[in-house]
């Protein structure tokens, strides 16, 4: 997918006076740069992509396709293109579930999907995720930047966390070693969860009882 490198989004962030917009640019660890989004729902899918260890690159509004549909020329710009291992590609469109009930929107999203699949690319229409899982991933995203937390503390957390122990116990041990309070030591462990060096059941609400597993 080297032909996408250095490309820019087809559209820029739009702002219309009097309209409520929630667009912006997300600092993605996967890309090492900013990725554009045009809604909070798009941001949610973007954070999940950034958290996914299989995703190696992310492009927002990567291209425009054109096609003849029902005798008319139609154009479409997908929301995201995700590059995965071995060059596998997944094209993602983000739409609220209630809009997908409209026949015109369903048709508008169907025909480009057929083109992508013919090209050997996976196609996803995304309307949201389990609220608890989504909340947890958004929370962990605050700990994604390696330059925010001391690397030596993260390394110490990695060396001391025991497979199968609770988050509260791991934070207490790390705090003792650092000479700090548990809430001050916890960010290093949460950074490891974002990095996927540690994993836990993100379908349950955040708590000190989270069971930590070493994935590496």
C-alpha positions in Angstrom: 0.0 0.0 0.0 3.0 2.3 -0.5 1.0 4.3 -3.1 -1.1 5.8 -0.2 1.9 7.0 1.7 2.1 10.8 1.8 -1.5 11.1 0.6 -3.9 13.7 2.1 -7.6 13.2 2.9 -10.0 13.8 0.0 -11.9 16.4 2.1 -10.6 18.7 4.8 -12.4 19.2 8.1 -15.5 21.2 7.5 -16.9 23.9 9.8 -20.2 25.6 9.1 -21.4 28.5 11.2 -24.5 27.6 13.3 -24.0 23.8 12.8 -22.8 21.5 15.5 -19.6 19.7 14.2 -17.4 17.4 16.2 -14.6 17.0 13.7 -10.9 17.2 14.4 -7.6 15.4 14.1 -6.6 12.4 16.3 -2.9 11.8 17.2 -2.5 8.1 16.2 0.3 6.0 17.5 -0.2 3.6 14.6 0.7 6.3 12.0 2.9 8.6 14.1 0.8 11.5 13.0 -2.7 13.0 12.9 -5.7 11.3 11.3 -8.8 13.4 10.4 -12.3 12.5 11.6 -15.6 14.2 11.0 -17.7 13.0 13.9 -17.5 11.6 17.4 -18.6 8.2 15.9 -15.8 8.3 13.4 -13.4 9.1 16.3 -14.6 6.0 18.1 -13.8 3.8 15.2 -10.4 5.6 14.7 -9.4 4.9 18.4 -10.3 1.2 18.0 -8.2 1.0 14.9 -5.3 2.7 16.7 -5.7 0.2 19.5 -5.8 -2.8 17.1 -2.3 -4.5 16.9 -3.1 -5.9 13.5 -3.6 -2.4 12.0 -0.3 -1.0 10.6 -1.5 2.1 8.9 -4.7 4.3 8.8 -5.8 6.7 6.1 -8.8 9.0 6.4 -10.9 9.7 3.3 -8.2 8.0 1.2 -9.8 8.3 -2.3 -13.0 8.8 -4.3 -14.6 6.1 -6.4 -17.0 6.6 -9.2 -19.5 4.1 -10.7 -22.6 3.8 -12.8 -25.5 2.7 -10.5 -29.0 2.4 -11.8 -28.1 4.4 -14.8 -26.5 7.3 -12.9 -22.9 8.2 -12.2 -22.3 8.1 -8.4 -19.3 9.1 -6.3 -18.2 7.9 -2.9 -15.4 8.8 -0.5 -15.0 6.1 2.3 -14.2 7.2 5.8 -11.1 5.1 6.5 -8.8 2.7 4.9 -6.9 0.3 7.3 -3.8 -1.5 6.2 -3.2 -4.7 8.1 -0.5 -7.4 8.2 0.8 -8.7 4.9 -0.8 -5.8 3.1 -4.4 -6.8 3.8 -6.8 -3.8 3.4 -10.1 -3.0 5.1 -12.2 -0.1 4.0 -14.5 1.3 6.7 -17.6 3.5 6.5 -19.0 4.9 9.7 -22.7 5.6 9.9 -25.2 5.9 12.9 -27.4 2.8 13.1 -30.6 4.8 12.7 -29.4 6.2 9.3 -28.7 2.7 8.0 -32.5 2.1 8.2 -32.9 4.5 5.3 -33.1 2.8 2.0 -31.2 5.6 0.2 -28.2 5.5 2.6 -28.1 1.7 2.5 -27.9 1.8 -1.3 -25.3 4.5 -1.2 -23.1 2.3 1.0 -23.7 -1.0 -0.8 -22.4 -0.3 -4.3 -18.9 0.9 -3.3 -18.6 -2.1 -1.0 -19.1 -4.4 -4.0 -16.2 -2.6 -5.7 -13.9 -3.0 -2.7 -14.7 -6.7 -2.3 -14.0 -7.3 -6.0 -10.7 -5.7 -5.4 -9.9 -8.2 -2.7 -10.5 -5.7 0.2 -12.6 -6.2 3.2 -15.5 -3.8 3.7 -17.1 -2.7 7.0 -20.0 -0.5 7.8 -19.5 0.5 11.4 -22.2 1.9 13.7 -20.7 1.6 17.1 -19.3 -0.9 19.7 -20.3 -2.3 23.0 -20.5 0.9 25.2 -18.4 -0.5 28.0 -15.6 -1.8 25.7 -15.7 1.5 23.8 -15.4 3.5 27.0 -12.5 1.5 28.2 -10.6 1.8 25.0 -11.2 5.6 24.9 -9.9 5.7 28.5 -6.8 3.7 27.7 -6.1 6.0 24.7 -5.2 8.7 27.2 -2.1 6.6 28.0 -1.0 5.9 24.4 1.7 8.5 24.1 5.1 7.0 25.2 6.6 10.5 25.8 4.0 11.3 28.5 5.0 8.7 31.1 8.6 7.9 32.2 9.9 5.0 30.2 11.7 3.6 33.3 8.5 3.4 35.2 6.8 1.5 32.3 9.7 -0.9 32.1 9.5 -1.5 35.9 5.8 -2.1 35.7 6.4 -4.6 32.9 9.0 -6.5 35.0 6.9 -6.6 38.1 3.3 -7.3 37.0 2.5 -10.9 37.6 0.3 -12.8 35.1 -3.2 -13.3 36.5 -3.1 -10.7 39.3 -5.5 -7.8 39.8 -4.8 -4.3 38.6 -5.1 -3.0 42.2 -2.4 -5.4 43.5 -0.1 -4.6 40.6 -0.5 -0.9 41.2 0.2 -1.3 44.9 3.4 -3.2 44.4 4.6 -0.8 41.8 3.8 2.2 44.0 5.8 0.6 46.9 8.8 0.2 44.6 8.5 3.8 43.3 7.8 5.3 46.8 4.4 6.7 45.5 0.7 6.3 46.0 -1.0 3.6 43.9 -3.0 6.1 41.8 0.4 7.6 40.8 1.8 4.3 39.8 -1.2 3.1 37.9 -0.6 5.1 34.6 2.5 2.9 33.8 0.3 -0.2 34.0 -2.4 1.4 31.9 0.2 2.4 29.3 1.1 -1.3 29.0 -2.6 -2.2 28.5 -2.7 0.3 25.6 0.5 -1.2 24.2 -1.2 -4.7 24.4 1.8 -6.0 26.4 -0.8 -6.6 29.1 -4.4 -7.6 28.3 -7.6 -7.8 30.3 -11.3 -8.2 29.8 -12.3 -4.8 28.4 -16.0 -5.8 28.3 -16.2 -5.2 32.0 -16.2 -1.8 33.7 -12.8 -0.4 34.7 -11.9 -1.4 38.3 -9.0 -2.5 40.5 -10.3 -6.1 40.1 -9.3 -6.2 36.4 -7.3 -9.4 35.9 -4.0 -8.6 34.0 -2.5 -11.1 31.6 0.9 -10.9 30.0 0.6 -11.2 26.3 4.3 -11.2 25.5 
